[in-house]
Structures are given as structure tokens and as C-alpha cells.
């Protein structure tokens, strides 16, 4: 039995689909799903984690820890933690990764960079005016398709050879917001105009759905990424035996959201 937390999200949903398609028995856990569980209430996870051979941990944005009580519920299981690239670059604390590594369980840590699905934030403006507004239009990052993150997670959940590994997950190439607008336009078959934003304009928009500190940290990465944050990692290719998906392919697959 493989347990997937955050099963309704951009990574959890394709992970459940991939594992099910591979013939694995999956228990999809979410706060209000058929297998309810809240990572902030470790005791609530006991029924969901019972009998698990492996557990995928996707921590919600409001999770503050500690993680140890959650890991105690996963006793005997292999754990795959969805962390972030920011832990490796020093922008984010490593406390949850340290908890997993010190748990005594078999573990794999995934550190993805920016998600291609972050482009959904532009869906409304693209649908209504065929425009896409973003700051730092020429700064490129190697965003990754969440389905590729899910595919790496699936491999780690079923194959113990990935135990003790930390994988940095990126897309196959750097792409800027301006070029993302062009790719979405190509997927739609009509142009999408890129509209430059100032940092202040972007901050005002982002604080409508995230805390100010997170918005500032995100803008720091988008505007002044480190060489490590712009590096294209080969980890996904090595695990999957194929290159990860380009942003243009993600846009084509998800074009209905922008129509």
C-alpha cells in the first residue's frame, strides 16, 4: 500500500494516477478526501498510514511542524519527501529534510525548482485579454512539469534503490516569462502579449494569495536567481530514463485552461 498525501494537488493528483496505472495499491490522503488526514494533526493520519509500505509527504503551505510525529505514524514505511530547491540553495530552512533523514526510515528527498503550473496564475488574463503580466520578463529559470515530479516520486516510492538519495528536479531548459507567454500563445494558436510588471506591481498582486515574506522571497528568486537556481539538473532524466517535459509541451497539454 502506497500512501499519497496532498493527493488532490498539482503533484499529488498525477502521482496517484501514475501509481494506479502501474498497478500499485494507492491510498489518496487529503484533508477532505475519501481517506482524510491532516498533517498538522498527526493522530488523524493513523488510519490512513496503517499498513503503508511507502508514504509520499507533501507538506501544506501552512504546516509549521514538527514533522517527527507525522513520521512516527509512517513507522516501517519508505518516505518520499517533497522539499524544494530552496533548501539546497540556502533560501529555505532544512528542518523538515533533517527530520526525515534522522527518522530511521528509508527516505528519498525531492527538491523541485519552479513549477510550470505556476503559469495558471495568468490563465484569467490570457483568457480575457490575451495578455500575460509578469516581472523580470527576460530572467529565465528551468521550470518543471509537476507530472515529471510525480513520475520521479512514483519511481522512488516503488523502488528502494532510490533510498538515501536527494534529487534536484528541474525542467530541461531555461525559459523566461516572456518566452512562456509566447509558448502559451503557440499552444492557443494566437498571440499572447507579454506585459512587463515592476517588482512593486508584482508584489501587490502576489500578496493577494501569499504572505508578504513569501512574496518577497519568491520575487528575489524570479529577479535575481543564483547560478544554482538557473542550473538545469539531470536528476529527473536519470531517474525517468527520458528528458523532462519542456514548458511548451506543458502549455500544449494544458491549453484548455487558457482558452
N, C-alpha and C positions, 0 to 999 in steps of 0.2 A: 504494500500500500504506500503510495506516494502522496504526501500532503502538500498542497499548494496554498499558501496564504496570499492575500491580495489577489484572489482569483478572478476578480472582475475588472482588473486594471489593464493597462496597455501591454504589460509583460505577462501578468498572470493569466489573462484570457488565452493568448496564443500558446502559452506553456501548457495549460490544461488540454487544449486541442491537440498539441503535438504529442503529449504523453498518451492521450486516449487513442490517437491514430496509431501509435506504436504498440497498442495492446496492453498498456500498463493500467493497473487499477489506481484511480485517482480520487482523492477526496479534496474537493474545492472549498476552501475556507474563506469566508468574508464575514463582515460584521452582521450582515442581514441576509446571508445566503442560506441554502439548504443545510450546510454544515457550519453553523455560526461559531464565531470565535473572535475575541478581541485581544490583540497582542498586549494591550495595556492592562489586561486582566488575565494574568497567566492561568489562573484556575479555570477560566472559561475555555481554555484550549484543551483541557484534559480529554474530553470525549473525542475531539477532532483529531488529536495526535495519537490516540490509542492504536497500537498495532502498526505504527508507521515504520517503514524501512528507510525512508528518506523524507526530509522536510525542506521546502523552499520557503525562506524567510524574506518577505518584502515588508519592511517596516514603514508604517504610515507616517506622513509628514509630521503629525503631532505626537509621535512616540518619543518619549524622553528617557525611557529606561527605568530601571536597569533591565538588561537583556537576560541575565542569568536565570531568573525564574521561568522565562519562556523556554530557555534551553533545557532546563530541568524537566519540562514536560516532554521534550523530544529525546529523552534518555534512550540510548541504543540505536538511534537513527543517524543516518548521514545528513548533514546540514549543508545547504547551499544558501549563502547569504548574498542578497543583492545590496551591495555597498555603492560606492561612487568613485569616479576618477579623482574627485577632490580629496579623498583620503590619501591617495598616493602622492598628490602634489602638495599636500600640507594645508589645503584650504579648509578641509573639514576634519573634525576630530576622529581618532581611530578607535574610540572606546568600544563600539559595537563589534568591530573586527577583532579587537583584543579579547572580548568576551567569548567569541566563537572559537578563537584559537586556543583559549585557555579552558575550554569546556570539557576536554577529554573525549569529545565526539569526533568522528571523521568530518572534515569540513572542506568546502571549497568557497572561495570569495570571488565574486564578480564585481568589477569596477567599471561600469559603463561611463562613457562621456555623455555629451548631449544627445537627447533622443530626437530622431526625425519627427516623431509625433508631436513635438512641441510646435510644429507648424500649424497644428489645429487651432492655435490661438489666433491665426489670421483667417480662419475659414469664413467668418461672418463678413469681413470687409471684402474678401475675394468674391464671395457670392453676390454681395450687394453692389459693389463699385469696381470690381476687378482691380483693386489696389491692395498692396501689402506694405504696411508701415513698420519699420524696424530701425534701431540704432546700429551704428558701426557696419554700414552696408557692405564694406569691402573686406571685413575681417572674416576669415574662413576657419571653420572647425570641422573635424571629421565626425559628423553626427551619425548615429547608428539606428537602424531599424529595430524597434522593440521586438519584432518577431525573431530577429537574429539573437538578441539577448536571450529570449525564451528558448531558442534552439540550443544555445550553449548551456543554459540551465538544465534543459532536459538531458543533455549528454552527461552532465555532472551528477544528476540525480540517479541515473541508472547504471553508471559505470564508475566503479571505485578507483579506477586509475587516475581520476581527477582529484582524488583526496589530497589535501595539503597544498593545493595549487591556488594561486591568486591570478586571475585573468583580467587584464585591462582590455576593455571592449570598445572599439571604435568602428566607424564605417570605413570604407575602402579608400576614401579620398576627402580632401578638404573641400568645403563648399561654403560660400558666403550667403548672407541673407538676400543680397541682390540676385545671386545665381539660384537660390531657392525659389524666388519669385518667378524667374524665367522657367525653371523646371515645372512649377505648378501650372504656369501658362501653357507650356508644351503639353502637359497631361490633359488640359482642358481644351486644347485646340484653339485658344485665343489668348492674346497677350494679357499679362498681369503687370500693372505698373508698380514699380518699386518707389516708395515714398520715404525719404530719409527722416528719421526722428533724432532729436537731440537726446542726450542722456537724461535730461530732466523730464522730457516728454515721456520717454520710455519708463522712467521710474514712477511717474504719476499713474501710468496705465497698469504697471505691474503690481503696485501696492493695492490695487483693487481686488487682487486674488492671492497675494502672498505678503508675509510680514516685511516691513521696510528693510530689516537686516538681510533677509534672504534676497530681496530685490537688488540691494546694493552689491551683494556678493556675486549674484548672477551677472549683473552688468559689468563687474570687474573682469569676469571670465570672458564675456562676449566682446568687451572692448580692448582688453589687454591680456590675452591669453599667454601663458608661459609656453616655452618650446615643448614641454611635456604635454601640455593640453592641446597642442596642434600636431603632435606626433600621431601618425597612423600606426596603430598596433596590428601585429599579425596574429594575435592570440585567437581571435574568432576564426580566422582562416585555418589555423592549425587544428582547432577543436572540431570544426564543422567539415573540414576537407574541401572547402569551397570558399570563394571570397564572400564577404558580407555584401548585402544589397546596397546599391547606390541610391542616393536620395531621389533621383529621377524615377527609379523603379518604385520606390515607396510612394511617391506622388502619383504615379500612374495607377497603382493599386488602390489608392485612397482618394481618387479624383472626385468621387461622388460627394465627398464632404465639402468640396469647394464649388460645386455646380450651383 
